[in-house]
Amino acid sequence: MRLFVGNLPWSIGDDELRDLFSEFGEVTDSKVINDRETGRSRGFGFIEIDDDGGDAAIKGLDGSEQDGRDIRVNVAEERKPRDNNRGGGGGGGDRRDNNRW
């Protein structure tokens, strides 16, 4: 089961997230999402845990306080496929006529 964990304290990393959920079941993956440019936590992450542990973790941790923040825990939604047609075009800049005559 894949869980979304939101409103995480900025101080929590992958290992701390794993430790937080390990009391509910076998955690096979834990990932705090970081900003690409700054490397700082974006305040959410994902957990892979067995189904029984996932249900227990949702009941036990959703709304609980961690380092002064009430975290949100729920089943992660499937990622929607990306549309690779990102629009396009883009201007060509200033296209003055360079003919001097």
Residue frames relative to the residue before (quaternion, step in Angstrom):
aa qw qx qy qz dx dy dz
M 1.0000 0.0000 0.0000 0.0000 0.00 0.00 0.00
R 0.2287 -0.7626 0.5928 0.1213 3.55 -0.97 0.92
L 0.1281 -0.8060 0.5773 0.0251 3.54 -0.78 1.13
F 0.3098 -0.6920 0.6206 0.2000 3.52 -1.21 0.69
V 0.0837 -0.7794 0.6202 0.0293 3.58 -0.94 0.91
G 0.0374 -0.8352 0.5480 -0.0263 3.56 -0.46 1.20
N 0.7903 0.3098 -0.2662 0.4567 3.51 -1.39 0.31
L 0.2237 0.8009 -0.5198 0.1958 3.55 1.06 0.79
P 0.5248 -0.5881 0.4988 0.3604 3.57 -1.14 0.56
W 0.5781 -0.6175 0.4085 0.3430 3.58 -1.05 0.73
S 0.6430 0.5647 -0.3142 0.4109 3.58 1.17 -0.54
I 0.6076 0.5795 -0.3576 0.4088 3.63 1.20 -0.33
G 0.1421 -0.7739 0.6147 0.0547 3.54 -0.95 1.02
D 0.7841 -0.3331 0.2382 0.4664 3.57 -1.33 -0.12
D 0.6994 0.4829 -0.2812 0.4456 3.59 0.82 -1.00
E 0.6558 0.5003 -0.3142 0.4700 3.59 0.97 -0.81
L 0.6242 0.5272 -0.3345 0.4696 3.58 1.06 -0.72
R 0.6317 0.5248 -0.3203 0.4722 3.58 0.99 -0.84
D 0.6641 0.5134 -0.3007 0.4528 3.58 0.90 -0.95
L 0.6332 0.5540 -0.3251 0.4317 3.57 0.99 -0.86
F 0.7620 0.3823 -0.1929 0.4857 3.58 0.96 -0.88
S 0.5395 0.6734 -0.3928 0.3179 3.60 1.16 -0.44
E 0.5953 0.5695 -0.3774 0.4229 3.61 1.14 -0.40
F 0.6863 0.4880 -0.2772 0.4626 3.60 1.25 -0.35
G 0.7825 -0.1930 0.1402 0.5751 3.59 1.19 -0.39
E 0.6764 -0.4811 0.3648 0.4218 3.52 -1.33 -0.08
V 0.2030 -0.7759 0.5918 0.0816 3.54 -0.58 1.24
T 0.1863 -0.8063 0.5542 0.0894 3.57 -0.66 1.11
D 0.7962 0.0025 -0.0177 0.6048 3.60 1.22 -0.33
S 0.0093 0.7672 -0.6413 0.0024 3.55 -1.15 0.69
K 0.0538 0.8104 -0.5769 0.0868 3.55 -0.86 0.96
V 0.1879 -0.7288 0.6509 0.0993 3.54 -0.84 1.09
I 0.3597 -0.7488 0.5191 0.2011 3.57 -0.81 1.00
N 0.1668 -0.7991 0.5756 0.0489 3.55 -0.82 1.09
D 0.5611 -0.5799 0.4806 0.3435 3.52 -1.26 0.56
R 0.5076 -0.6784 0.4411 0.2957 3.60 -0.86 0.94
E 0.7302 0.4506 -0.2511 0.4480 3.57 0.91 -0.86
T 0.7912 0.3241 -0.1675 0.4907 3.59 0.85 -0.93
G 0.3917 -0.7267 0.4764 0.3025 3.59 1.17 -0.53
R 0.5391 0.6235 -0.4022 0.3987 3.60 1.28 -0.04
S 0.6335 -0.5394 0.4047 0.3794 3.54 -1.25 0.53
R 0.3386 -0.7236 0.5640 0.2089 3.56 -1.12 0.72
G 0.5861 -0.6377 0.3450 0.3617 3.59 1.29 0.16
F 0.7465 0.2727 -0.2356 0.5594 3.58 1.19 0.39
G 0.0306 -0.8012 0.5976 0.0018 3.53 -1.28 0.36
F 0.3734 -0.7064 0.5596 0.2199 3.52 -1.37 -0.09
I 0.1610 -0.7612 0.6249 0.0646 3.52 -1.22 0.72
E 0.1680 -0.7155 0.6649 0.1330 3.55 -1.16 0.71
I 0.1214 0.7869 -0.5839 0.1587 3.55 -0.64 1.18
D 0.6007 -0.5526 0.4119 0.4051 3.59 -1.15 0.49
D 0.6796 -0.5497 0.3063 0.3772 3.59 -1.14 0.69
D 0.6713 0.4851 -0.3147 0.4637 3.60 0.85 -0.89
G 0.6603 0.5026 -0.2986 0.4715 3.57 0.99 -0.84
G 0.6250 0.5497 -0.3317 0.4440 3.57 1.07 -0.72
D 0.6548 0.4993 -0.3074 0.4770 3.56 0.94 -0.89
A 0.6643 0.4997 -0.2989 0.4687 3.57 0.96 -0.89
A 0.6490 0.5227 -0.3193 0.4512 3.60 1.00 -0.81
I 0.6220 0.5285 -0.3435 0.4646 3.58 1.00 -0.78
K 0.6870 0.4765 -0.2825 0.4703 3.58 0.86 -0.95
G 0.7450 0.4468 -0.2285 0.4393 3.56 0.94 -0.89
L 0.8042 0.3286 -0.1511 0.4716 3.57 1.01 -0.71
D 0.5473 0.6173 -0.4200 0.3781 3.62 1.09 -0.47
G 0.8168 0.1814 -0.1753 0.5188 3.56 -0.69 1.15
S 0.5169 0.6380 -0.4285 0.3771 3.60 1.25 -0.04
E 0.4627 -0.6851 0.4952 0.2671 3.55 -1.19 0.60
Q 0.0028 0.7640 -0.6442 0.0368 3.53 -0.95 1.01
D 0.8351 -0.1219 0.0348 0.5352 3.59 -0.54 1.17
G 0.7600 -0.4167 0.2015 0.4562 3.56 0.89 0.97
R 0.6921 0.4145 -0.2829 0.5189 3.61 1.24 0.09
D 0.3707 -0.7073 0.5591 0.2227 3.57 -1.04 0.83
I 0.2373 -0.8112 0.5190 0.1274 3.57 -0.31 1.24
R 0.3007 -0.7167 0.6027 0.1805 3.53 -1.27 0.52
V 0.0185 -0.7900 0.6125 -0.0213 3.57 -0.88 0.96
N 0.2277 0.7555 -0.5950 0.1526 3.56 -0.83 1.01
V 0.6584 -0.4804 0.3805 0.4369 3.55 -1.30 0.19
A 0.4371 -0.7025 0.4997 0.2566 3.57 -0.86 0.99
E 0.4053 -0.6881 0.5457 0.2539 3.53 -1.05 0.79
E 0.5723 -0.5763 0.4509 0.3702 3.55 -1.16 0.60
R 0.4778 -0.6634 0.4952 0.2940 3.53 -1.00 0.81
K 0.4030 -0.7080 0.5271 0.2421 3.53 -0.88 0.95
P 0.5329 -0.6203 0.4476 0.3620 3.59 -0.98 0.72
R 0.4549 -0.6845 0.4998 0.2735 3.53 -1.03 0.81
D 0.3578 -0.6868 0.5899 0.2287 3.50 -1.14 0.70
N 0.2606 -0.8095 0.5079 0.1377 3.56 -0.37 1.22
N 0.5616 0.5451 -0.4102 0.4682 3.56 1.24 0.00
R 0.0458 -0.8623 0.5039 -0.0199 3.54 0.19 1.27
G 0.6533 -0.4722 0.3340 0.4886 3.53 1.07 0.53
G 0.1083 -0.8729 0.4698 0.0752 3.45 -0.85 -0.26
G 0.5938 0.6091 -0.4270 0.3066 3.15 -1.30 -0.59
G 0.0494 0.7585 -0.6443 0.0844 3.58 -0.48 -0.68
G 0.4884 -0.6935 0.4514 0.2772 3.48 -0.95 0.77
G 0.4689 -0.6685 0.5030 0.2832 3.47 -1.27 0.28
G 0.5860 -0.5719 0.3866 0.4244 3.54 1.18 0.19
D 0.7307 -0.3835 0.3120 0.4708 3.52 -1.25 -0.42
R 0.0717 -0.8269 0.5578 -0.0005 3.57 -0.46 1.17
R 0.0349 0.8143 -0.5753 0.0685 3.53 0.50 1.14
D 0.5013 -0.6162 0.5091 0.3315 3.49 -1.16 0.56
N 0.2598 -0.8137 0.5063 0.1186 3.54 -0.54 1.18
N 0.4265 0.6802 -0.4883 0.3419 3.60 1.20 0.17
R 0.2671 -0.7735 0.5553 0.1488 3.53 -0.79 0.99
W 0.7100 0.4571 -0.2629 0.4668 3.58 1.15 -0.36
